[in-house]
Amino acid sequence: MLDWLSNKLQGPKLCAFVNWSRRHPRTVLFAAVFLVYIPSWLVMPGDITVMGGGDSVDYIRLAHSLLEGKGYPSFYRAPLYPFLLTVPVRLAGDSLFIFRMLNAFFHALTLLMLFSLTGKLASRRAAWIFAAFFLVYPHLVYQAANILTESLFMFLVAGTVSLLYSRKPGNRVVFWAGVLSGLAMLTRPNFIVFLPLAAFYLWHSGNFRLPGIKRAAIYLAFTALTISPWTAYNYIRSGGALIPVTTGGGYNFWLGNSIFTMDSFFIDRGRELGGYFGVNPAETAQMTQKDRIRPETFHSPFMNIGQAEKLFYRQSFRLFGDHPLLFARLYAVKFLNALRPWSDPRSRYDENTAKVLLTAVFCLPLLILGLAGMAALWRKNPPGAGLLSIPVVSGFLFLVLFWPSQRFRIPLMDPYLMIFFSYALDRLIDRLRHPAPPEKTRPLLES
């Protein structure tokens, strides 16, 4: 690609720049993130960001609480991102631009890691295809513009995958991968679905023998050890509740697995869930009022916060048994929703029509070619192909089992679908440039 540009561009300065870029691709890509993102933020409609409300306000509020010596007054929010925000808040106050630059910094590091990984997996051309798609992918520009955990989380996942990308990673590599995985859990606990799949991958990489078991055990152990200081802190400040990271797991499981409570959640915000998940209002109207009441209304004053979280799980499982056909339909629709290539205008953060159309244009080819490339690599089975599938599979499982928000999908699934997309497009270019010669047919009569 750079050779082609070098031939087309005129003038010694431009040619010299292209040659310099060829020798320093990572510097060029790192700078390119900021050169693309900053102008995009200037023209981005305000209703696409959530700086003025929602989760971002909580993260900034928690950072201020830490700086003011008031502790961390939340069991629901994962701690790492608010702790990180204390640095820019201390230095520059509540500067939206600085917050966004911090997110863009994590995007740039993610791009560099996955650019190298794509080159190892496929080819240099595939790596450049990946980089180009990553830079212009609208969801990532939106993600960096919002003061949310996704940018840091995407970086930590990419670091974990890059470390484990080896046929037989050493114990030291597995140790650091476990530490990064623990930090990822402290950023977004939905990463928990990734952990058993990664442990199985390490076991499989050792041919299901003792070395593989040892690597899997080291990985899980150091993930747990990284989380453990926060778990101990939660235990002390809650008065004896076992909360590994946050209480968000039970709430989000309940939210994503009760048709009735999901219905109430959307109606509370002036939105109708009916046409989205296929809920029949007549069916939900027949349910008892208790089915619609949020579990926290049943809390006992003697129940600690860990027991209260279990109540969310218990109510969800009870509803499974009470209404199996409705839940079968719910899971079928959530499965399809996880494959939807456009932003959902009914969700709270995706109400901009232009964003819905733009994401459809970019996400549809990513989904089609990404899944095709993943299937092709599975058949070819090069070292590490299974590992790159784990973020995609774990992200998909979370969307089906928990709350099906695309915000949870993007940092975990989309960068790795881009790698598979780049591999598929690279192979397609090869086919078009070098078509296979037609097979010679034997003559009917041999002389």
N, C-alpha and C positions, 0 to 999 in steps of 0.2 A: 504493500500500500504506500509506504514512504518512497519507494523507488518510483512508483507511478507519479506521485506528487512532485518528486524532484525533476522528472522529465518534463512535466507540464508547466511548472513555475518558471518564470523568466527572471533573470537578474541574479548576480552573484550573491547578494545579501540574502535573498530568499532561499536560494539553494544552500547557502552556508547554514541558515537556520534549520532547514530540513535535515541536513547532515548532522548538525548538532543534536537535533531531536532524536535522530536514530541512535545516537550514542548515549542519550540520557532520556530514555522513554519514561521512566518513573517520575522524573522531575517534571516533564511535560504533563503527564497525566495528573499529578498532584495539583499543579497550578490550574489545569483545565477545569477541575471541579469548581473552584472559586470563580473562574472566568465565566462559567455557565450559570452557576447558582445565583450569584449576586445580581446580575441583570434580571434574572427570572423573578427574584423576590420583589424587585422594584415594580414590575408590571402585574404581579399576582393579585387577583381580587382578594379583598379582605375576608370574604366569607369562606375562603378555603382554609384559612388558618384558625386555630383555636386559642390564640394567645389571650383573648379577652375573657375566656371562661373555660369551664371544664377541667380536665386533668392538669393542664399546664399551670393553672392558678395554684392548684394544690402543691405541685412540685416546687414552685417558687416560694410559696408560703412556708413549706417545710425547710427550704434552704435558709430562709430568714430566721426561723425558729432555732435552727442549729447555730447560726451565727450569734443570736441573741442569748445563747446559753439556756434556752428553754427545753432542750432535748428534742426528741423525735416523736411528736404527738399523733402517730398514726400506726395502726396495725394493718391497714389495708394497702398502703402504698409501699412498693419495694424501695429499699433505701439508697441504692448506689447512685442513681441519677440525682436525687436531691442533694446528697453529699457532694457530688461533683459540681453542682450548680453553686455551691457556696463560694467557689473560687471566683467565677466571673461576677457574682453578686458583690463580693467583698471588693473586687478591683474596680468594677464599673457600674455597680448598681443594677437595676432591672433594665438592662439594655437589650432590646429585642435583637438588634444587629449582632451583638456579641454572642448572645445565646445561639443565634443561627450560625454564626461562624464556628462555634464550638461543634455543632452538629455536622457542619460541612467538613470540618477537620476529620471527624470519625468516618465520614463517607470517603474522603480521599484516601485514608489508610486502608479502608476496606477495598477500595478499587485496586490499590497497589497489590495487596495480598492475593486477591482473586484473579487479577491480571496474570500474575506469575503462575498461579495454580492452573489457569486455563491453558497457558503455554505448555506446561508440563503434560497436561492431559491430552491435548490435541495438537495444536501447532501455533506458531507465532501469529499467523493470520487470524486464527480463531481468537487469540488473545486480544488482538486489536478490534475485532468485531465485538467482543464482549465489552471492551472499554468504551467504544463508541455508543453502544446501546445503554450502558450504565449511565453515561453522562447525560443523555437526552431523555431518559426514562422519567416521565412526569411524576409518577408516584414518589420517586426518590427526592425530587426537587421539593415536592409538597412536604415530604417527611422531614427534611432538614429545616423547612420553614416553621415547623410546629415545635413548641418547646415540650417535647414528649420523650419517652425513653427509647424510642425505636432506633435512633441513629447510633447511640452507644451500644445497644443490644446487637444490632447488625454487625458492628465492629468486633464485639466479643465472640459472636458465633463464627465469623470469618477467621478470627485468630485460632479458635478451637479446631476448625476444619483444616486450616492450613497446617497446623502442627501434626494432626493425625493423618495427613495425606501421605501415607507411606505403606508399603506392603507389610512391613514389620517395624512399626515405630518403637524406638527404645524406651526404657523405663523413664529416663529423664524427660523425654518429649511427652510421654503420657502424663507424668506428674504436672507439667506446666499446662497441658490441655485440661487436666482436672481443675487446676486453679482458675483458668479462664472460664470453664464451664460453671464453676461456683459463682464467679462474678456475674456471668450471664444470668444465672438464677436470681441473684440479688438485684438484677435490673428488670427482668421480665420472667416471672415464675412459670409461664407457659413453656419455658425451655425444658421443663421436667419430662415432657414426652420424648425429647431428643436423647435423654440420658440412657435409658435401657437399650435403645437401638444402637447407640454408639458403643455401649459395653458389649453387645452381641457382635458388632463389627470387629472389635478388638479380639474377642474370643475366636471369631471365625478367621481372623488374620493369622492366628497361631494354630490353624488347622484343628481347632477344638482340643488342643492339648494344653499341658500345664503352662507354657509361656503365654498363650493367649488368655488363659484364666487369670494369670498373674497381672497382665497388662490391664484387663478389664477391672480387676479388683483395685489396682492402684488408681485407675481413673476415677472410679466411683468413690473411693475412700477420700481422695484429695478434693473432689467436688464437695463431698459432705463436710470435710474439715474446713474448707473455705467458708461455707455457710454457717458453720457451728457457732462462731462468736455471736452472730446476729440471733441465732436460735436461742442461745443462752440469755442474751439481752431481753428477748421477747418473753422468755420464761420468767425472768425476774420481775420485769415491769408489769406483767399481766397477772401476777399472783399465782403462777403455777400452770399456765396453759402452754401446751406444746404447739408452737407455731414456727415451723422451720423457716419461713420467709415472711409471708403475709397471710391474712385471712381472706384474700381475694379468690382463692381456689374454690372454696365452698360457695361463695356468692355467685361467681361466674358459672359454675357448674349448674347451680339452681336456675340462674337466669337463662342459660341456654338449654335447659332440659325440662322446663315446665311451660307448656303452651299457654297456660293461664297467666302465669306470672310474667311471661314475655309479653303477652297481650297487654297487661296492665302497665308494664314498663314503657311501652311505646305510647299508649293512650295518655299516660301522665305527661308526655311531651307533645301532645296534640297530633299524634300520628296514628294511623290505622294499620294494624299488622295484617289484617285479613287477606289482602291480595298477595302478600309477600310470602308468608309461610303456609298458605292454603288453609288457614284456620277458619272453621265454620262458626260464625258468631252464635248461631242457634245451639251448636254443641257446647260452646263455652258457657252460654247462658244457663245451661242445665246443670253445670257443676255447682257444688256447694260453695258457699261464701268462704269456707275455710280453705278451699283449693286456691282461692285468689289472694288470700292474705299473705303478706310477706312473712317469712319465717321469724324475723326478729320480733314480731308482735307476740310470739309465744315464749319469748325469753323469760326465764325465771330470774328474780333478783339475786339468786344464789348460784347462777350459772356463769362460769367464767367465759372469756371470749373464745377460747379454743373449743369449749363444749358448744357454744353458740354456732361456731362455724360448722361443726358436725351436723347441726340441725338442718342446715341447708342441704347437705348430702342426703340426710334421712328423708326429708320431705320429697326431694327429687326421685329417689328410688321408690318411695311409696306411690307416687303418681305414676311411675312406670307400670307398677302392678295393677293400679286401678284403671288405667286407660291405655292398654297396650296398642290398640289400633291407631289411636291418635298419635302415639309416640313413634310408631312405625312410619307413619306419614311424615311426621316432623323430621325424622332422621333421613328419610329419602330426600326431602326438600333441602335439608342442610347439606347433604352430599352434593347436590346440584349447585347449591349456593357457593360452595367452596371452589367450584370450577368456573364461576361466573367471571367473565373478563372485563367487566366494567364496574365502576363505582356505583354503589346503591344509593339512589337519591332519597330513600326513606331513612337511611341511617343518619345519625346526628351530624357527622362531619363531611358528608358528601352530598350537599344539596345544590351545588353549582352545576348547571347543565353543561357548560363547556368542559368541566372536569370529567363528567360522565362520558361525553363523546370522545375526549382526548384519551382517556384511559382505555376505552374500548379499542381505539385504533392501535395503541401500543400493546395492550395486554393480549389481544386475540392471537396475533402471530407468535408472541412469546409463549403462550399456552400451547398452541398447536405444535410449533417446531420444538419447543422445549421438551414436551412429553415425547415427541418423536425421537429427539436426540437422546433422551434418557433411555428409551427402549432400545435404541441402536447400540448404545454403550453397554447396556446390560447384556446384550447378545455377544458383543465383542469382549466384554469383561476385562478391560485393562485394570491395572492396580489402582485402587482408590475410587473407581466408578461407584461402587456401592456406598462409600462414605458420602459422596456428593449427593446421593439420593436421600440420605437421612434427613437433612433439613426440609426437603420437599415433603417427604412422607410424614414426618412428625408435625409439620405445620398443618398439613391436610387433616391429620387425625385430630389435632386440637380444634380445628374449625368445626369438625363434625361432632366431637364429643362435648365441646364447651360452647362458647359464644361465637357465632360465625361472623365476626367482623373482619373486613379486609385489612384493617389497621394491624391486626395480629399476624396476618399472612405475609405482608410485604417484606419485612426485614428478615424473615426466616425462610421463605420459599422463593421469592422472586430473584434474588441474586444467583441462586443455583439453577433455577430455570433458565436464566440468561446464559450460564455456562453451557448447558445442554443445547440451548438455542444456537449459540455460537458454533458449537461442534457440528450441529446439523447443517447450518448454513455454510460452513467451511467445506463439508463433504459435498454439498450440493454444488458449490462453485467448482470444486474439482471435477465433478461429473460433467458439468457444462463445458469446462475448458478441455477436458480430456475424455471425450465419450468413449465408451468401451467399443472396440472393433467388433463388427458383426461376426458371429460364429460361422466358420466355414462348414458348408454342408457337403456331405459326400456325394459324388455323382451317382446317378442311378446305375450306370453301367461303368465298370472300371475296365480300363484298357489292359 
